[in-house]
Amino acid sequence: MEAAFFDQLEQTMHTAGPAAALDKLAAELKSRKDYAGLFYTLLMKKRFELGVSPIATGSNQDLPASAHAAFEEGIADAARTVGQLYLDAGQIPQAYGYFRMLGDTAAVAEALNKLELDDTMDVQAIIDIAFHQGVAPEKGFDWVLQRFGTCSAITVMGGELPFTPEVRAMCSKKLIRTLHHELMERLKAEIERVQNFAPSGKTVKELIAGRDFLFADDFYHIDLSHLNSVVQMSTQLDKCEELELTRDMCAYGMKLSPRFRYQSEPPFEDQYADYDKYLAILTGEDVEGGLAHFRAKVEANDPKTAGTFPAEIYINLLMRVGRKEEALDAVRKYIAPLGEVRLSCPNLVELVQQTQRYDVLAAVAREQGHAVNFLAGLIASKSPGTVK
């Protein structure tokens, strides 16, 4: 600041007192848009009002205990004031630090959801706040897709994100829609190039029907690693339109050259065909046929060589369609004989508790020579007060 302003501050201090000088400094900093300086000025003003040294020690331990609550309130007021000034100036990354200090980022989320990105902004920082910090994850994920593309969006989805299942599902749905749209557009363009007319098909299945030339010479139309990732991602969704879009892409995957149909571990050896069966169960289209398909996979694979994954997939499917009793039977048949193993599906004890089939726990415990579980099952089965 100019030397003259320091003279003015000193004059105000002598004639009107410290409070007036503090107000003058705050007004000047605000007019200069020096909001960081304004924040510390507001804190200094609060310390002055509390009758303690205006010079902050950094720990605030110099404050008497009786002043702590009032000073914390002063910090919150200053952070709210300065944070809002930064938001009003369109400086979201600067504003975020102050609202994060408050533990309330609703105002930042509102600003992000109204924002249209342009290249004059700190795009990386804004996307980090919106998506990675979880302030406005839906908007943030849109920006990830728009700015960095499908590959980056898939990569961030594979990381450890502190999101609710609802947010993760939202991101998966956006990816599915983006990739499906991309595939549709590229198929239409290729058909028009070869056949000299715009196809009328509304789905991938309709576009590829009777057009084997689309796959000649091992040709493909989208990044196949993206297709593979998005199809796998879709298995975590409940019934929704995006599952149908994924099945539409599975139909495309099944037409690819065998070179590009990744050979996965059981029960997804025939990748796109098996995932299509899986998704058909979730959509309710072919529940019985799909369950029979995956049950046959379990029966065909020796868990000693193929592991328990096929059985875990089958049990989880039973749980997702509400067949807990059948899931318990499957655990008893396919998992219990193996002893203690790590599972991605509910174990025997968990399913016994959910179904209240304590007789099954006792029976399996007898077979395994597990006296503790055996007695627990007997007692629970005789106790009318036992609950799930």
C-alpha positions, 0 to 999 in steps of 0.5 A: 500500500502507498505510504499515504495510507499508513499515515491515514491509518495512524491519524485515524488511530490517534483521532478516532481510536483503534476500532475506527482504524480497524474499520478503515483498514478493513474497508480499504482491503475490501475495496482492493479485493485483498480478501486474505488480508481482510480475513486477518484484519477481521480476526484482529478486530475480534481480538481487540473487541475481546480485550486481548493482544491484536497480534495472533500467536497462531494457536490462540492459546493466549486467549482466556478460556472465557473468550474461546467461544466468542473468538471461534464465532469471530473466525466463523464470521470472518471466514463466511464474509471473506468466502462469500466475497471470493464467491461473488468475485468468481474465485471459487478455489479461494472461496473453498478454503474458507467455507471448508474451514466452516465445515459448510460448503453448500454455498460453494456447491451452489456456485459450482452448479451454476458455473460454466467453465472457460479457459480463463479459470483454474480448471484443474482446481475447480474440478478437484473441488467439485469432484475429488473433494465431493462438493458438487460431484455430479457437476464435477464428473460432467467436467471430467468427461467434457475436459479430459474424456472417457479414459480419464473418467474411467480412471478416476472411477477406479480410484478410492473416492470418498463417495456414497454408492448413490454418487458412484452410481450416478457417475457410472450411469453418465459413463455408460450413456457417454460411451453408448452415444459414442458407439451409436454415432460411430456406427451410424457414420460407418454405415452411412460411409459404406452404404450411402444412407443414414441408418434408422436404427435406434439401438446398437443391436438394430444398427449392427443387425445384418451388417457384418461388414462393420466387424470385417478385418477385426475392425472396432469402433470405440476403445475396447478397454473403455467398453470392458471397464464400463460393462464391468462397472454396470454390474454394480447398478440396480435396475435402470435404463443404463443397464439396458444401454450396457446390454446393447453394448454387450451385443456389440461386444459379442460381434467383435473378433475373438481377438478382442473378446477378453478371456476372463476368469470364470464365471465370465469366460465369454465376457460379453455374453456372460455379462449380458446374462448377468445384466439380464437378471438385474433388469428382470428379463431372464432371471431364471435362465440367468441364475441357471446359467451362473449356477451351471458355471459354479457346478462346472468349476472346481473351487480348488482350481478355479477358486470360489469366485463363480460361487460368490457371483452366483450367491450375490446374484441371489441376494440381489434378486431377494432370494436369501434362502437360496443364497443360504443353500448355495453357501452351504453347498459350495462354500461351507465345505471349503472351511474359512475362506475370504468372500465377496458375498455374505458368509454362512453366519451372515445369511443364517442371521438374515434368514433366521435359519439357525438349524442350518448353522448347527447342522453345518457346524456339526459337519465341520466339527465346530462346537462353538457354532454348533451350540450357538445355532442350537441356542438361537434356534430355541430362543424366541427372542432371537432377531435378525 
